[in-house]
Every structure is written in structure tokens, then in C-alpha cells.
């Protein structure tokens, strides 16, 4: 393990040229070594939390986010892995509750959001990592925080906050490389705010777990852990969207990623019959989905419970749970063996944080940036960078 710089960063540690849970393209030819990490760090241009993060090509983009006074910003920070340099930009449209992801190995999407009156928006800002230019298109239905599923040559923009008495949307918009948009309704019984995962190389994706509204249309929502699973499978020039096997252990605030035919959903929040119940609290459970069998096919345990684990695939073989709210610990799953990797020396986050944003580049590099520190008292600008492809 190589540590390239201290984590007591100042702004001088960052080279900024003044000018913001994303799935990278897999199978890039890099060969990560999960027993030999290179660790470095940097600073965002502005300390903030709840940032919209995405990665495409060789770039990681941290867009928007909240300041300590709970206002949100249009600031964008961009890291280029090929040069190791950072630059800054501005979101074309400032807003909160942005859904983020990528597709085509090139485009970072910042979809929907909420305006200052908490009304949902339909705008999608697109950052082209090859040209450095922004463009826009619109969702068919305005919504906040939609979930983005990278299916390779297209993306599915799923659900989100509806801004009405349904609270959650069932709309799916598909966008292709020509930015043509088509739509359908998600095949779920209850509107769901699910966890998106995908393998863009195979054109397969999942939205599952997190929570659903069991009483849509009522003034008061009834959010409950969701067992619903929606499967996306690209076949020829179309996407088959079907209901999948129910998620076996519904819980809020999960994280997950998939590769090599295995999708792992880990951590989250479990609620018992009441808030003081012994079975309430953060979970260490990991549920595995097997793409070849289209079913949930096993369980594991994280080293420690956590919510919102930062979850990414590495090298088309590993799924990494890189800390999360209340945890610094890295858990590395080898999808070939479906067992945890015993990595030595142990690798973990330096800074315990909540509300952080993580992205991964090239199936090699994981960046964890921003969030709240000191038990939620302050936003941080620090970014921790973990590179498993050093050879």
C-alpha cells in the first residue's frame, strides 16, 4: 500500500484551473490488485455534502451539493485520471436532489432535481467527457433524484421524487447515444425509490430494495422497505424490462454494485416494530443476485454494519464496499469465489464522514469526496483517492 500524500490537506494541495451512488464502463483492460493500493488525496474547490457524482471515460465529476447553511450550489469539480489534474466548472442549472450516473463510456448525466420551492424539474444536464462541453435534454416527467442505470449504449432514468401525493414516480425514460428519449412505466406494484446497479458490458441492470410508498395518493406517505426488483436487459435494439425475484431482506439506505454476473447489495437500515426495537439499526447483511439464474443466490456479512455504503466494481471481478455512513472499512468481494478478499495491510478511509459521494474510474480508482464530518457539524472538501491499478 502506497500513501502518496497526507490527509491533512490544504487548498494548496489542489491544482484547480478555474473555468460538481456512477457506474463506469467495465472491462477497460486494467488489472486491479486489491492487495496493493495507492492512496492519495485532494480537495474540492468548495466544502459541501450530498454531491451528485458520476464518472465517464477517464474523468470523475462532482456536481452541485449542499453548503453548511443548507443552500445548494452549482459548483462542479472534475478529476482527470490520465493527467491527475483537477478543474472546475458550473452546472448549467443549479438545483437540489439531482440524479447522477453515466452511459456510453463518455457521458455523465445530471438528471432532474428540485427547484427552490421543492418542485420537481425535468432538465438533464449532460457532460461530454471527451469534449468538455455541456448539453441538455428533458425528462418526459419532472422528478427529483431519479435513479440512473447504465446499460452501455443507453441509459434508463428510473423513478425519483414525484412532487405530488404519490411521492415517488414510476416513470422510466430511456436515452440513447443520439439523446432520443422514450418512456414507459416501471412494472412495480408500489412506486419505489430503489438502488440502481448495472453491468454496461452486458447491457444488464437492476433496480431493487431501498423503499416504496405503500399508500400513494394519500397526503401522508407510508414509506416501507421495498422487496421489489426490476430487471433491465438489452436485447438487440430494445430493452426488456421485467419484474424480478423479490429482494429477500428489504431495507433502506443500501449500497451495491455488480460485475461478472454477480450483483451485491449491502448494508442499509433496518426498522423493527418501533424505533427502540432490538432489530432496528444499521445492517451488515449483503445479498447476492446471480445474473445467470435471475435470482437472489446467497448472503454474506460486511465487517461492520453501515448505511449508504460506497459501492463499486473493480476490474470486472471485484465489488468493493468502501466505507459508508458510520464506517471507514473497505470490504472487497471476489465475484469468482463469492468470498471476501483478505487484503493486507487493511485499507480504509482516513476520515469518517456521512453524506459523502463516491465514484469510480476505469474499474480501477475509487474517489470518496465531500460529506459531513465531526458528527455532521461541518462539510468537508477532502477527497480520498484509492487506486488499485498501479502496475
Buried (B, 14 or more C-beta within 10 A) or exposed (E): BEEEEEBEBEEEBBEBEEEBBBBBBBBBEBBBBBBBBBBBBBBBBBBBBBBBBBBBBBBBBBBBBBBEEEEBBBBBBBBBBEEEBBBBBBBBBBBBBBBBBBBBBBBBBBBBBBBEEEEBBBBBBBBBBEEEEBEEBBBBBBBBBBBBBBBBBBBBBBBBBBBEEBBBBBBBBBBBEEEEBEEBEBBBEBBBBBBBBBBBBBBBBBBBBBBBBBBBEEEEBEBBBBBBBBBBBBEEEEBEBEEBBBBBBBBBBBBBBBBBBBBBBBBBBBBEEEEEEEEEEBBBBBBBBBBEEBBBBEEBEBBBBBBBBBBBBBBBBBBBBBBBBBBBBBBBBBBEEBEBBEBEEEBBBBBBBBBBBBBBBBBBBBBBBBBBBEEEEEBBBBBBBBBBBEE
